[in-house]
């Protein structure tokens, strides 16, 4: 059984998982993982999400320290705060791809019977 002293980490983890529970945010993170700092306009060019929506998602991710913003004049540049976030996303995608392949194999196997 987990002691009470460890509970805050689970609450914090649950809050972080909420960031990753939105497909638009995952797409934005995917774009951010492809390079260095990037502007909202550049993100908008790469995903089919309106700029105001991108900005809202970036704020949510900034609030959870997933991304950071650097201002230069009127422009804001965004980047992922920790490379382990990118590694974690890649690991999750690998697991999901394996599951999709397993599901597809099972579906095609049962269709033959």
Secondary structure, DSSP 8 states (H G I E B T S, - for coil): ---GGGHHHHHHHHHHHHHTT-HHHHHHHHHHTTSS-B-HHHHHHHSSS-HHHHHHHHHHHHHTTSEEEEEETTEEEEEES-HHHHHHHHHHHHHHHHHHHHHHHHHHHHHH-
